[in-house]
């Protein structure tokens, strides 16, 4: 490769510009997108960590909720944003794997998103209201099989990990249950308690009071193993003969593709500080999540391996966008 004097000078200037970008960032308020409605675990965690980021970065963090369509509106806004570190997003497998798997061509998470850090892993759970006359997963499977099409379940939306987990569970156990999508976990829980749906896929933290009061029953966790931190007494869905039902939801933060490396490094360092802080570790159980930090390179590997897996899962479950 031949270098000219102008080419070398240009490269040096580009490198200096990149360093300067990192040194100057941030010098104005930052926006954090949440692909779910207020009140759910991602929203609560984002707001909690945004306060810590404000202290670290010295700029206010504005949290903006853009629920619906599995988080697609939030991803689209992120992709429209300038890749300068002033707009970033909290996301789980719904956004970096499931939605693009369901809607080929709408965006490519590997090419269009810049992973920053993973901060946590979430489990979701199959629950019901008191209209379901059984109390364990084995009997629930038998009940649904004996009454095909009778029962419905709610989720926070098409393309969420909640939706995909139940659809895969239906395939694994041969169940006929109607899906009713809502905009966020809060609406899902309200509809469950009102009897609009008999079952839902939700987190145990946001429903813990209703569980204690006997208004909600919990049948199974979405992960391959039991969630020993949040619900050790609840079996995993794999314990009833379907070993491939493993729907953990690693969550983290993303910037638009093309964000300068110095900015990625500075924002990621601030996020790592928040994710690994004693304050977050102390609050995580109450927020309904498990701290599981991965740096930029490690989280990038998670995203790159999850996307093709969910392409296969979506095809197997026959899920289509609505």
C-alpha positions in Angstrom: 0.0 0.0 0.0 1.4 3.4 -1.0 1.0 6.3 1.4 1.3 9.9 0.2 2.2 12.9 2.3 -1.4 14.1 2.2 -2.7 10.6 3.0 -0.5 10.3 6.1 -1.5 13.8 7.2 -5.2 13.0 6.8 -4.8 9.8 8.8 -3.1 11.7 11.6 -5.8 14.4 11.6 -8.5 11.7 11.7 -6.9 10.1 14.6 -6.6 13.4 16.5 -10.2 14.1 15.7 -11.2 10.8 17.2 -9.2 11.5 20.4 -10.7 15.0 20.6 -14.2 13.5 20.3 -13.6 11.3 23.3 -12.1 14.1 25.4 -14.9 16.5 24.6 -17.7 14.0 25.2 -20.1 14.7 26.8 -20.8 18.4 26.8 -24.6 18.4 26.6 -27.6 16.4 27.9 -27.9 12.7 26.9 -31.0 10.7 26.0 -31.6 7.2 27.1 -34.2 5.2 25.2 -36.3 2.5 26.9 -38.2 0.1 24.5 -40.9 -0.6 27.2 -43.5 1.3 29.1 -42.8 2.9 32.4 -42.9 0.7 35.5 -41.3 -2.5 34.1 -37.9 -3.8 35.0 -36.0 -2.3 32.1 -37.5 1.1 32.7 -36.8 1.0 36.5 -33.2 -0.2 35.9 -32.6 2.4 33.2 -33.8 5.2 35.5 -31.8 4.0 38.5 -28.6 3.7 36.4 -29.3 7.0 34.6 -28.9 8.8 37.9 -25.5 7.2 38.5 -24.5 8.0 34.9 -25.4 11.7 35.5 -23.0 11.8 38.4 -20.2 10.1 36.5 -20.5 11.9 33.2 -21.5 15.3 34.5 -24.5 15.7 32.2 -28.2 15.0 32.7 -29.7 11.8 31.3 -33.2 12.0 30.0 -35.1 8.7 29.9 -37.6 8.4 27.1 -40.0 5.4 26.9 -40.9 4.2 23.4 -43.0 1.0 24.0 -44.7 -1.3 21.5 -43.9 -3.6 18.6 -41.2 -5.4 20.6 -39.2 -2.3 21.0 -39.0 -1.5 17.3 -39.9 2.2 17.7 -37.0 2.6 20.1 -34.5 0.9 17.9 -35.6 2.9 14.9 -35.1 6.2 16.8 -31.7 5.0 17.9 -30.8 4.3 14.3 -32.0 7.7 13.2 -29.9 9.4 15.9 -26.5 10.8 15.3 -23.8 8.3 16.3 -22.2 10.7 18.7 -23.0 9.2 22.1 -25.9 11.5 22.9 -28.6 9.0 22.3 -28.2 5.4 23.6 -30.6 2.6 24.5 -31.2 -0.1 27.0 -32.3 -3.3 25.3 -32.7 -7.1 25.7 -32.9 -10.0 23.3 -36.3 -8.7 22.1 -34.5 -5.8 20.4 -31.1 -7.3 19.5 -32.3 -10.7 18.3 -36.1 -11.4 18.3 -37.5 -8.4 16.4 -35.0 -8.5 13.6 -35.5 -12.3 13.4 -39.2 -11.8 13.1 -38.9 -8.9 10.6 -36.1 -9.7 8.2 -34.7 -6.6 6.7 -36.1 -4.0 9.1 -32.6 -3.7 10.7 -29.5 -5.8 11.2 -28.5 -5.8 14.9 -25.0 -6.8 14.1 -24.5 -4.0 11.5 -26.8 -1.3 12.9 -26.2 -1.5 16.7 -23.1 -0.8 18.7 -23.1 -2.9 21.9 -21.8 -1.0 24.9 -22.0 -3.2 28.0 -24.3 -5.9 29.4 -25.5 -5.1 32.9 -28.0 -7.8 33.9 -29.9 -10.9 33.1 -33.6 -11.3 33.6 -35.9 -14.2 33.9 -39.6 -14.1 33.1 -42.3 -16.4 34.5 -45.5 -18.1 33.4 -48.2 -16.9 35.7 -52.0 -17.0 36.0 -54.9 -15.5 37.9 -57.2 -17.4 40.1 -59.4 -18.5 37.2 -56.9 -21.3 36.5 -58.0 -24.1 38.8 -54.6 -25.8 39.1 -51.4 -24.9 41.0 -48.4 -26.5 39.3 -47.0 -26.7 35.8 -47.7 -30.3 35.2 -51.4 -29.9 35.9 -51.5 -26.6 33.9 -50.2 -28.4 30.9 -52.8 -31.1 31.3 -55.6 -28.5 31.8 -54.7 -26.6 28.7 -54.5 -29.7 26.6 -57.9 -30.7 27.8 -59.3 -27.3 26.8 -57.7 -26.3 23.5 -58.3 -22.6 22.6 -60.0 -21.8 25.9 -57.3 -19.9 27.6 -55.3 -16.8 26.6 -52.1 -15.3 27.9 -50.8 -11.7 27.9 -47.3 -10.4 27.2 -45.7 -6.9 27.0 -45.8 -7.1 23.2 -45.1 -9.1 20.0 -41.4 -9.9 19.8 -40.6 -9.7 23.4 -38.8 -12.4 25.3 -42.0 -13.0 27.1 -43.9 -13.7 23.9 -41.3 -15.9 22.4 -40.9 -18.0 25.6 -44.6 -18.8 25.7 -44.8 -19.5 22.0 -41.8 -21.9 22.3 -43.5 -23.5 25.4 -46.7 -24.0 23.3 -44.7 -25.8 20.6 -42.7 -27.9 23.1 -45.8 -29.1 25.0 -48.4 -29.0 22.2 -50.6 -26.3 23.8 -53.3 -24.2 22.2 -53.3 -20.8 23.9 -54.2 -17.4 22.4 -51.6 -14.6 22.6 -52.8 -11.1 23.6 -50.1 -8.5 23.3 -50.1 -5.4 25.5 -47.8 -2.3 25.6 -45.6 -3.1 28.6 -45.7 -5.3 31.7 -47.9 -2.9 33.7 -50.8 -3.3 31.2 -50.3 -7.0 31.1 -50.6 -7.4 34.9 -53.7 -5.2 35.1 -55.3 -7.2 32.4 -54.4 -10.5 34.2 -55.9 -9.2 37.4 -59.0 -8.0 35.6 -59.6 -11.4 34.0 -59.0 -10.2 30.5 -56.4 -12.9 30.1 -56.0 -16.0 32.2 -52.2 -16.2 32.1 -49.3 -13.9 31.5 -45.5 -13.9 31.1 -44.1 -11.4 33.6 -41.4 -10.8 36.2 -41.9 -11.9 39.8 -40.8 -8.6 41.3 -43.4 -6.5 39.7 -46.1 -9.0 40.8 -44.7 -10.0 44.2 -47.5 -8.3 46.2 -50.2 -10.0 44.2 -48.4 -13.3 44.5 -48.3 -12.9 48.3 -52.0 -12.1 48.4 -52.8 -15.2 46.4 -54.2 -13.2 43.4 -51.5 -14.5 41.1 -50.0 -18.0 40.7 -46.5 -18.7 39.4 -45.9 -21.9 37.4 -42.5 -21.8 35.6 -39.4 -19.7 34.9 -38.1 -19.1 31.4 -34.6 -20.1 32.0 -33.0 -23.6 31.6 -32.2 -23.7 35.3 -34.3 -22.3 38.2 -33.8 -18.7 39.1 -32.1 -19.3 42.4 -31.9 -15.6 43.3 -35.4 -14.4 42.5 -37.6 -17.5 42.7 -35.8 -20.6 43.8 -39.0 -22.5 44.5 -40.4 -22.0 41.0 -39.4 -24.8 38.5 -37.9 -24.0 35.2 -40.0 -24.8 32.1 -37.5 -27.4 31.1 -38.3 -29.6 34.1 -41.4 -31.1 32.4 -39.7 -32.7 29.4 -38.6 -29.8 27.1 -34.8 -29.3 27.7 -34.4 -26.7 25.0 -36.6 -24.1 26.7 -33.9 -21.6 27.7 -35.0 -18.0 27.5 -32.8 -15.9 29.7 -32.8 -12.3 28.8 -29.3 -10.7 28.9 -29.8 -6.9 28.9 -27.5 -4.1 28.2 -26.9 -0.8 26.4 -26.4 0.1 22.8 -25.3 3.1 20.8 -25.9 3.7 17.1 -23.5 1.9 14.8 -20.6 4.2 13.8 -20.3 5.9 17.2 -16.6 6.9 17.5 -14.5 4.4 19.5 -13.4 7.0 22.1 -17.1 7.9 22.8 -18.0 4.2 23.0 -15.2 3.6 25.5 -16.1 6.6 27.7 -19.8 5.8 27.8 -19.1 2.1 28.4 -16.8 2.9 31.3 -19.5 5.0 32.9 -22.0 2.2 32.4 -19.6 -0.4 33.8 -19.2 1.7 36.9 -23.0 1.8 37.4 -23.5 -1.9 36.6 -20.8 -3.0 39.0 -21.6 -0.6 41.8 -22.6 -1.8 45.3 -25.7 0.4 45.0 -26.9 -1.5 41.9 -26.0 -4.9 43.5 -28.1 -4.0 46.5 -31.1 -2.8 44.5 -31.0 -5.5 41.8 -33.2 -8.1 43.5 -35.9 -5.5 44.3 -35.7 -4.4 40.7 -36.4 -7.9 39.5 -33.0 -8.5 37.9 -29.7 -10.3 38.4 -26.4 -8.4 38.0 -24.4 -9.9 35.2 -21.8 -7.5 33.7 -20.0 -8.0 30.4 -17.7 -5.5 28.7 -18.1 -4.3 25.2 -16.3 -7.2 23.5 -18.0 -9.8 25.6 -21.5 -8.3 25.1 -20.8 -8.1 21.4 -20.2 -11.8 21.4 -23.6 -12.3 23.2 -25.4 -10.3 20.5 -23.7 -12.0 17.6 -24.5 -15.5 18.9 -28.1 -14.7 20.0 -29.3 -13.3 16.7 -28.9 -16.4 14.5 -30.3 -18.6 17.4 -33.5 -16.6 17.5 -33.8 -16.6 13.8 -34.1 -20.4 14.1 -36.4 -20.2 17.2 -38.8 -17.7 15.5 -39.1 -20.0 12.4 -39.7 -23.1 14.6 -42.4 -21.3 16.6 -44.0 -19.9 13.5 -44.1 -16.4 15.0 -45.1 -13.6 12.7 -45.3 -9.8 13.2 -48.7 -8.2 14.0 
